[in-house]
Amino acid sequence: MELRELAVDAFARNRKAALLAAGGVAVLGFVGLGYKYLQKPEKVVRVGVVSKLLIHPLKSGKAVSVTLAECQKKGLKLGNLQDRHWLVITEDGHMVTGRQQPAMVLVSLTCEGDQLCLNGPNMEELRFLFQLSDNAVIDCRVFGEDIQGRDCGDEPSRWLTRYLGEEKTFRLVHYEPQMKGRRPEESNPLTLKMEDVAYSDAAPVMLLSESSVTALNNKLADDVTVERFRPSIVISDCEAFDEDSWEELQIGSVRLQRVMSCGRCIFTTVDPETGVITRKEPLETLKSYRQCEPSDKHIYKSAPLFGQLYNVKKTGFLQVGDVVYKISR
């Protein structure tokens, strides 16, 4: 009887050990499968070529076309010029854009050495120092959200006030790296996908294809240029609206992650060559065929979609002629 009990006890212990061992093997198997899934190789597909790189140093100002640019977390940069890092504001800190002042699209902000240069029609060029560390930091409002800017001084203020020709006073501010970025549209359902930006509308990079602009022009009486839509990166060698399906991109050493489509507004009706606003085209035509899906109305409302907005997942350098690859897994 004693031997029998010992035998049963030994069997029970061995059975428990076997079950534990089997369970361990199963867990390791699941972990292995999970690791294998996470390490699933990327699929890389060529989808186009970079045909233009455009930096807009002044929000709503003239674009600077470059052949090479550094793509940082807050947008394209070349030397001291960084995309949408200068902003025109009213004295109480509210932003001023081409929506209210269409003539702003004719103002160029460029850099030579340690000086910035402001130019505009019928205005003398103004040069002022890039480094303004003694100037006041101003609290600003961009689309209802708080952000800061370093005041660029009285001379740029007088220049802009004279150029825009209104009784109110305008000032120019500059976003600096140590300043807290802005999380665009806190009420937007896509906010969690967004990263902090400087003075950009919603994301640091906007991408648009030449063929999409061509497709739009086929519906318009008068052609518009890609510059009207103020992209950072322009793509050629693809079909119209192919960019709508590009979730993740590799361009040169840069990796981009799509945030959302670019909803278009009245600013698209400002001609970048004349500074004249029509308030009609191409916006009305875009509204006729580029509306979002009904399930996305809470995001885009009635704004037509044209171009795609991206976060910078991996910084690096871009140049005209770079092949654009779509990444999938």
C-alpha positions as CSV (number, residue, x, y, z in Angstrom):
1,M,0.0,0.0,0.0
2,E,2.8,2.4,0.9
3,L,4.6,1.6,-2.4
4,R,1.4,2.2,-4.3
5,E,0.9,5.6,-2.7
6,L,4.5,6.5,-3.5
7,A,4.0,5.5,-7.1
8,V,0.8,7.6,-7.4
9,D,2.6,10.6,-5.9
10,A,5.5,10.3,-8.2
11,F,3.2,10.0,-11.2
12,A,1.3,13.1,-10.1
13,R,4.5,15.1,-9.6
14,N,5.8,14.1,-13.0
15,R,2.5,14.9,-14.7
16,K,2.5,18.4,-13.1
17,A,6.1,18.9,-14.3
18,A,5.1,17.7,-17.8
19,L,2.2,20.1,-17.9
20,L,4.3,23.0,-16.7
21,A,6.9,22.2,-19.3
22,A,4.3,22.0,-22.1
23,G,2.9,25.3,-20.9
24,G,6.3,26.9,-21.0
25,V,6.9,25.6,-24.6
26,A,3.5,27.0,-25.6
27,V,4.3,30.4,-24.1
28,L,7.7,30.5,-25.8
29,G,5.9,29.6,-29.0
30,F,3.5,32.5,-28.7
31,V,6.3,34.8,-27.8
32,G,8.3,33.6,-30.8
33,L,5.3,34.1,-33.1
34,G,4.8,37.6,-31.7
35,Y,8.5,38.4,-32.2
36,K,8.3,37.0,-35.7
37,Y,5.2,39.2,-36.4
38,L,6.8,42.3,-34.9
39,Q,9.9,41.7,-37.0
40,K,8.0,41.1,-40.2
41,P,10.1,42.6,-42.9
42,E,9.0,45.9,-44.5
43,K,7.7,46.0,-48.1
44,V,9.3,48.8,-50.0
45,V,7.6,50.1,-53.2
46,R,8.8,52.9,-55.4
47,V,5.9,55.4,-55.8
48,G,7.5,58.6,-57.1
49,V,10.3,61.1,-57.2
50,V,10.8,64.4,-55.4
51,S,10.4,67.2,-58.0
52,K,10.4,70.3,-55.6
53,L,11.2,71.2,-52.1
54,L,9.6,74.4,-50.8
55,I,10.4,76.2,-47.5
56,H,7.9,78.8,-46.4
57,P,9.9,80.7,-43.6
58,L,7.2,83.2,-43.0
59,K,3.7,81.8,-42.4
60,S,1.6,82.8,-45.5
61,G,4.7,84.3,-47.1
62,K,6.5,83.5,-50.3
63,A,8.0,80.0,-50.8
64,V,11.8,79.5,-51.1
65,S,12.5,76.7,-53.6
66,V,15.6,74.7,-52.6
67,T,17.3,71.6,-54.1
68,L,18.4,70.2,-50.7
69,A,16.9,70.5,-47.2
70,E,17.2,69.1,-43.8
71,C,13.9,67.6,-42.6
72,Q,13.6,68.2,-38.9
73,K,10.8,67.3,-36.5
74,K,9.2,70.7,-37.1
75,G,9.7,70.8,-40.8
76,L,12.1,71.6,-43.6
77,K,15.2,73.7,-42.9
78,L,18.1,75.1,-44.9
79,G,20.7,77.2,-43.0
80,N,18.9,79.6,-40.7
81,L,15.6,79.4,-42.7
82,Q,13.1,76.9,-41.3
83,D,9.6,76.3,-42.5
84,R,6.9,78.4,-40.9
85,H,9.1,79.6,-38.1
86,W,8.2,83.3,-38.5
87,L,4.8,84.7,-37.9
88,V,3.0,88.0,-38.4
89,I,0.8,88.9,-35.4
90,T,-1.4,91.8,-34.2
91,E,-0.4,93.8,-31.1
92,D,-2.5,91.5,-29.0
93,G,-0.7,88.4,-30.3
94,H,-3.2,86.9,-32.7
95,M,-1.8,85.5,-35.9
96,V,-2.2,87.2,-39.3
97,T,-2.3,85.1,-42.4
98,G,-3.1,85.3,-46.1
99,R,-6.7,84.5,-45.2
100,Q,-7.0,88.0,-43.8
101,Q,-4.2,89.7,-45.7
102,P,-3.8,88.1,-49.1
103,A,-0.9,90.4,-50.1
104,M,1.2,88.5,-47.5
105,V,1.9,85.8,-50.1
106,L,4.1,88.3,-52.0
107,V,6.4,88.9,-48.9
108,S,9.6,87.0,-49.0
109,L,11.8,86.3,-46.0
110,T,15.3,85.1,-46.8
111,C,18.6,84.9,-45.0
112,E,22.1,86.2,-45.9
113,G,24.7,85.3,-43.3
114,D,23.5,86.6,-39.9
115,Q,20.9,88.9,-41.5
116,L,17.3,88.3,-42.4
117,C,15.9,90.1,-45.5
118,L,12.2,91.2,-45.9
119,N,11.1,92.0,-49.5
120,G,7.7,92.9,-51.0
121,P,6.2,94.8,-53.9
122,N,6.9,98.6,-53.9
123,M,8.9,98.2,-50.6
124,E,12.6,98.7,-49.9
125,E,14.4,95.6,-48.7
126,L,14.7,95.5,-44.9
127,R,17.7,93.7,-43.3
128,F,17.8,92.9,-39.7
129,L,19.8,90.6,-37.4
130,F,18.8,86.9,-37.1
131,Q,19.9,86.7,-33.5
132,L,17.6,88.8,-31.3
133,S,18.1,87.2,-27.9
134,D,17.6,90.5,-26.0
135,N,14.1,91.0,-27.5
136,A,10.9,90.2,-25.7
137,V,9.2,86.8,-26.0
138,I,5.5,87.3,-26.9
139,D,2.6,85.0,-26.1
140,C,0.8,84.3,-29.4
141,R,-2.4,82.6,-30.5
142,V,-2.4,80.3,-33.6
143,F,-5.8,78.8,-34.5
144,G,-6.9,79.4,-30.9
145,E,-3.9,77.6,-29.4
146,D,-1.1,79.2,-27.3
147,I,2.5,79.4,-28.5
148,Q,5.4,81.9,-28.1
149,G,7.5,83.9,-30.4
150,R,10.6,86.1,-30.1
151,D,9.8,89.7,-31.2
152,C,11.9,90.7,-34.2
153,G,12.0,94.4,-33.4
154,D,10.4,97.7,-34.3
155,E,11.9,97.9,-37.8
156,P,10.2,94.7,-39.2
157,S,7.0,95.9,-37.4
158,R,7.1,99.2,-39.2
159,W,7.9,97.6,-42.5
160,L,5.0,95.1,-42.2
161,T,2.6,97.8,-41.0
162,R,3.5,100.0,-43.9
163,Y,3.2,97.2,-46.4
164,L,-0.1,95.9,-45.2
165,G,-1.4,99.4,-45.1
166,E,-3.8,99.3,-42.2
167,E,-4.2,101.5,-39.2
168,K,-3.4,98.6,-36.8
169,T,0.2,97.7,-35.9
170,F,1.7,94.4,-37.0
171,R,4.7,92.6,-35.5
172,L,7.0,89.8,-36.6
173,V,7.9,87.0,-34.2
174,H,10.3,84.0,-34.5
175,Y,9.8,80.5,-33.0
176,E,13.0,79.3,-31.3
177,P,14.0,75.7,-30.6
178,Q,13.8,76.1,-26.8
179,M,10.2,77.3,-27.0
180,K,7.3,74.9,-26.3
181,G,5.7,73.7,-29.5
182,R,2.0,73.8,-30.2
183,R,-0.3,70.8,-30.3
184,P,-2.7,71.7,-33.1
185,E,-6.5,71.6,-32.6
186,E,-6.8,69.9,-29.3
187,S,-10.4,69.1,-30.1
188,N,-9.5,67.2,-33.2
189,P,-10.1,63.4,-33.0
190,L,-6.6,63.0,-34.6
191,T,-4.8,64.9,-31.9
192,L,-3.1,61.8,-30.5
193,K,-1.4,61.3,-33.9
194,M,-0.2,64.8,-34.1
195,E,3.1,66.1,-32.8
196,D,4.0,69.5,-31.6
197,V,4.5,72.1,-34.4
198,A,5.7,75.7,-34.6
199,Y,3.4,77.9,-36.7
200,S,2.3,75.3,-39.2
201,D,-1.4,74.6,-39.4
202,A,-1.5,71.0,-38.2
203,A,1.7,69.0,-39.2
204,P,5.3,69.8,-40.1
205,V,5.2,68.4,-43.6
206,M,2.6,68.7,-46.4
207,L,3.1,66.6,-49.5
208,L,1.3,66.9,-52.8
209,S,1.8,65.4,-56.3
210,E,2.1,67.3,-59.5
211,S,-0.4,64.9,-61.1
212,S,-3.1,65.8,-58.6
213,V,-2.7,69.5,-59.5
214,T,-2.8,68.5,-63.2
215,A,-6.0,66.6,-62.6
216,L,-7.5,69.6,-60.8
217,N,-6.5,71.9,-63.7
218,N,-8.3,69.7,-66.1
219,K,-11.5,70.8,-64.3
220,L,-10.6,74.5,-64.1
221,A,-11.0,77.4,-66.6
222,D,-7.7,78.8,-65.4
223,D,-4.8,76.7,-64.3
224,V,-3.2,76.9,-60.9
225,T,0.3,76.0,-59.8
226,V,1.4,73.6,-57.2
227,E,2.7,76.6,-55.2
228,R,-0.9,77.8,-54.5
229,F,-1.3,74.9,-52.1
230,R,1.9,75.6,-50.2
231,P,3.4,72.1,-50.0
232,S,6.7,71.2,-48.4
233,I,7.4,68.3,-50.8
234,V,6.2,68.0,-54.4
235,I,6.2,64.5,-56.0
236,S,6.3,63.6,-59.7
237,D,6.1,60.3,-61.6
238,C,2.9,59.0,-60.0
239,E,-0.8,59.0,-60.7
240,A,-3.2,61.7,-59.5
241,F,-4.1,61.3,-55.8
242,D,-1.8,58.3,-55.3
243,E,-0.5,60.2,-52.3
244,D,-3.9,59.5,-50.6
245,S,-2.8,56.0,-49.8
246,W,0.8,56.6,-48.7
247,E,0.8,56.0,-44.9
248,E,4.5,55.7,-44.4
249,L,7.3,57.0,-46.7
250,Q,11.0,56.8,-47.0
251,I,12.7,59.6,-48.9
252,G,16.5,59.8,-48.7
253,S,17.3,59.3,-45.1
254,V,13.9,60.6,-43.9
255,R,11.0,58.6,-42.7
256,L,7.5,60.2,-42.8
257,Q,4.3,59.0,-41.1
258,R,0.9,60.2,-42.4
259,V,-1.3,62.1,-39.9
260,M,-4.3,63.1,-42.0
261,S,-5.4,64.6,-45.3
262,C,-5.0,68.3,-45.8
263,G,-8.4,70.0,-45.6
264,R,-8.5,73.1,-47.8
265,C,-9.8,76.6,-47.1
266,I,-10.3,80.1,-48.6
267,F,-6.5,80.5,-48.7
268,T,-6.4,78.4,-51.8
269,T,-8.2,81.2,-53.7
270,V,-5.3,83.6,-53.2
271,D,-3.1,83.8,-56.3
272,P,0.6,83.4,-55.2
273,E,1.8,85.5,-58.1
274,T,-0.6,88.5,-57.7
275,G,-1.8,88.3,-54.0
276,V,-5.4,88.6,-55.3
277,I,-8.1,86.6,-53.5
278,T,-11.2,85.5,-55.5
279,R,-12.9,83.5,-52.7
280,K,-14.1,81.0,-55.4
281,E,-11.6,78.9,-57.4
282,P,-10.1,76.4,-57.1
283,L,-11.9,75.8,-53.8
284,E,-15.4,75.5,-55.3
285,T,-14.2,72.9,-57.8
286,L,-12.3,71.0,-55.1
287,K,-15.5,70.9,-53.0
288,S,-17.4,69.3,-55.9
289,Y,-15.3,66.2,-56.0
290,R,-12.7,66.0,-53.2
291,Q,-15.0,65.6,-50.1
292,C,-14.1,63.2,-47.3
293,E,-16.0,60.0,-46.5
294,P,-19.2,60.6,-44.4
295,S,-17.5,58.8,-41.5
296,D,-14.8,61.5,-41.4
297,K,-17.1,64.5,-41.5
298,H,-16.4,65.1,-37.8
299,I,-12.8,65.7,-38.7
300,Y,-12.9,67.6,-42.0
301,K,-16.4,69.0,-42.0
302,S,-17.0,70.5,-45.5
303,A,-13.3,71.2,-46.3
304,P,-12.2,69.4,-49.5
305,L,-9.1,67.2,-49.3
306,F,-6.0,68.0,-51.3
307,G,-2.5,66.8,-50.3
308,Q,-1.4,64.8,-47.2
309,L,0.1,65.9,-43.9
310,Y,3.0,64.0,-42.3
311,N,4.9,63.8,-39.1
312,V,8.7,63.3,-39.3
313,K,9.3,59.9,-37.9
314,K,13.1,60.0,-38.7
315,T,15.0,63.2,-39.5
316,G,17.5,63.5,-42.2
317,F,18.2,65.2,-45.6
318,L,16.0,65.4,-48.7
319,Q,17.0,66.5,-52.2
320,V,15.2,67.0,-55.5
321,G,15.5,63.8,-57.4
322,D,15.2,61.5,-54.4
323,V,13.1,58.4,-55.0
324,V,10.0,58.2,-52.8
325,Y,9.3,54.7,-51.4
326,K,6.0,53.6,-49.7
327,I,6.6,51.4,-46.7
328,S,4.2,48.6,-45.7
329,R,4.4,45.5,-43.5
